[in-house]
Structures are given as structure tokens and as C-alpha cells.
Amino acid sequence: MTQRDRNDLHWCASPRSLDSIPVDQAPELTPTQQRLLDQLRRDGEPLVFDAAFIDDLVARAQAIANEASARLGGERLVVSKNFLSQVHGCEAKHLLPDSFEWTPANARGFVSHKAIELGAHWQGEPVPEALVDEALARLADQPSHQGDFIAGLTDADRAELRGGAVERVTRFLQDFPPLPARAQPLFEARTRWTPPGCIELVGKTDLVIGRPDGRISTKLVIDFKTGWPSPAHRHDLRFYALLETVVRRVPPRRLVTFYLDSSEADVEDVTPSVLEAALARVEGAVVRHAELTVEQQPPVKRVGSACRWCPALPTCDDGRRHLAVLDDDGSQGFDG
């Protein structure tokens, strides 16, 4: 039996799920890998959502999109996890022009994701440094904002970015269970829903695992994060679950946020309530966006840790006061 065959046993003991297997047939995993694998495996009967519920959910999603399209007057609106976070966060910041810029710190995510994707198909032993170097080279050749950023890096910025990405990839390779091809892993999985009108829902998931099996919910949707856990991370995954449902009519089985720093996973089973909550959040965001942009209703400021990176911070008294409570000196780099 090859190493790849033994890895397959962990994830694909049945065509449908990550069922249990005889211990003596499996390769030895680290305690961290085994703990996560236990969280990902199916722990009950196959999950099948009521077809009438799914049809009704999709119909209501289409109705929401139709109503929002009418209120926006045909203005194209792309609903993503970032859009939802902005509208449900500080509305004043949501209305500001997009000032996002790539830096070595925030680019570590997409570089490490590309390297992890390469590692899943790598011939031979995957070495984190080699995977990251190949990821950087391939990304620099892409005609995109990310590609332009990578191609224009200084030596120092490239070294900083490389070091951060290597750390993330190393943690993944050491702590995440090996992924066999039979599990059909999809990295950076893009999903788009374009109902009639001007609204579209888009998402890009770090990792999706699972093979379709009729109406049985088999898929695991996984996001990789660093830093502190946040309720927003569950909101992101619930949105991905809703998007998967309206596009393919079969919800995923489980949602997983895997924190690379702590090697811990936050796991949530997909239920009708989870999908309902996700749809309500989408509806609330598109309705509020129309109220702010078309009807010109005044925005509500909501302070939080994100104030630290807001371009309006120098002139936002609410944000400055909030950060003053969090910081020792309260200056945040502004002396006035």
C-alpha cells in the first residue's frame, strides 16, 4: 500500500463522507491532525435537506435580488463577504471610496493559499520554501492587481512576504491532515450566482472538500485564518454555504474555520437556520445599501478595532475616542 493510498483511508472510507476506518490501516497522524480529522468526519446519518425548503430558499433569494435590483435602478451590485462586512459594520466607512492597497502583511494570505494549492498536487515531498517561491513566481506572471503587486516588490518587501507565507504554509503542512485526491479538494474555489437583474453574489473559498452524491450534503467548506477568532468568520462561511446552496441546490455539510496560529478549528454544522440567517444578512445588507446610496439616508458610524485602519480616522472623532480607550497613550499616531 502506498503512502497516498494510506492517506486516502483517512478521508474516504466511504464514497460519501469522512467515515471512521480501522486504526491499524491508517498512517500515524499527529494529535493535532487527528483532532481536526475527528471534527471533519461525518458523525451521523447522511444529511439530506428537504427539497421544498431548498426550492423556497432559492425563490426567496431571487425575490430579494429582484427587489434590490429595482431599488438600485439597474446599478450593478456585487455582493461578497467583504461587502456584507462593510455594510453591517461602519456605514460611514462603507460609503468611502475604496482605498485598499496590498502590503506584504495582507498579501501573505493569497500567496500562502496559492502555495498550499500547489502543495496538494506537488510531486515528491512538498517543501514550504519551494512552494512559496513557485507561488510568487506564478502570481507575478498573472495580469491582475495581485500580480502587479508581486512583480513590483522590493527585495526587502519580497523577503518579508516570503517569510510570512512560508510560516503559514509550514503550519498547514504540519497540522492539517493530508488531503487525498479522492476527497476532490478544491482550493480558492470560486462560486458566482447571477439571478436576473443587477445583483450578483460571489465568493471564493479557501478549501472545499467532498464529492457530490445526489442530494446528500457531503461538502466541507474550510477557511484558513490567523489571529483571534471573530464572529465575522462564521458569517463569512455561512454566506459561502448560502451561495453554494442557491447555485447547486445542495448545501454543504459543515463549515470550518481553521486557525493556523493555534491549530484550532471552529466548526458549525449547516442547518436550515444557518441558511436562513445567511439569507437574512444578505437581504439586510442590500436593502441598507440601497437606502444609503439611492435614498441618501445618513450613515450610522459603528466603532471597532477596524477603526485603526480606516482612512477616515484622522477626522473621525468617534473612531479616535474608541481607540483611545484601547491604547495606552490614545494617540494612534495623531497628536491633535
Steps between C-alpha positions, in 0.01 A plus 500: 500500500644839401509807724235660279275196543540517876412871499187420300383273781479794739269710288316259273400195696171522309404680178285741697689627800796490735382185678704315758758243395698225671780659699758243395456587131564872534827693497599660826371852534604764749254564785410832336429337165294226663297750704411698190420188300260390773326838475464472123368146473131433468363406840150380414267403221543662156365855498226569245316833503131512419465579130200728561704704750785543251261602220335754730837637614614549142170663405528745788860579409389576145218722631748692715728548199209619284383753759851632558559531125187712470603726790850545358365597160720256311826590676717188506567378852743221586421344837804337659607424855688830509195693382289339772758577768521863393126565491441327831802676647562874484266644237708818475805297401289295259422818303865607474688441173691173497850576631624142539864438417701180510784480750736215595289446813159465334635321190621202703154348477467466124864401457479225761167378357661467157795315651270261688310432177827417324599276790187290462614402149877506559703201387724390782538650846353853511747749647337823624775729367487341156121518488498869596771587248305326224181672611668841489638433153163389363307784664744759363419382146124547544337807340330615820537747786655223705741416220602864460562528872718187511695601190576844645623389843830629631748243624419582861122484451535175308705351783241610758214359295687176434572449868139552603367271229753226580388507864134453400575222254720320753225511761250362250724213389582407860153531654240429229427135410642395161253559217451204263389553142190285561365768733493734197644803682439835331726788600397863447163365385306778325120503493275757332122537496351736243120510524305728263561865582808691605593308817756222508643301789864396484728305730843343507552227759845398621422128483200282416519124561249240392355320200140560388261217580151580377314716753721393791693786657861380482715811470716663765563873456825605667657841554853551631555788740768647721452717805211505744171325429219734401123460453557643152677179401181297552304761305742457208457124493123521531498726195705241310250232605210709372683565174572130451134425568346746254746399228497119538183442703692280745634669816841406639512278806731686733679836527850516643726792591851365558727737693857440391651679802329281759430188289140515622184469294164669548242262353133562423256256344286638219133507596191674362546764771856568383383552142208716614735720701733538203215600269367753754847653525524534122154655482579747776823605331360561151196684637717722720742564213210623288381724785847651534586546134167556324286652773796686653415405856766608753753227581542357849852497643599183680832497680719196539853373462475563124510874577876459535534453122220730383613777262253738671657453844690836502167687484269249674449599864298186576774270375777692674316494832440128468863421429612728782328261739687205350847652487733601778561853376192544282691682226477245218769703330295821503605772741209737451 
